[in-house]
Amino acid sequence: MKKTSITISFDEEKLSALKMYLTQRGVQVESELERSLETLYTKTVPAGVREFIEMKSGNTPKPAPPVKKPRPSPSSAVGAGGQEVQNG
């Protein structure tokens, strides 16, 4: 795919500190920004549109990650057995 550039403004001192700490980890700001943008793209753009863009660019679409279904919470033991407590 053809790449484009994005220009943003960011505080110079903050960027300098960020670069210093990322360099200690062996990481560059640009690579972290690319990864963050890719995550934002995947989270925001519907899967069908992403697949269309991949096919249009001649790439094989990547399978969508499996959707995590929430697990049902275990039922509480309190009040189990269908017995009601009566005050009186």
Long-range contacts (C-beta under 8 A, 24 or more apart in sequence): 1-53, 1-57, 1-59, 6-37
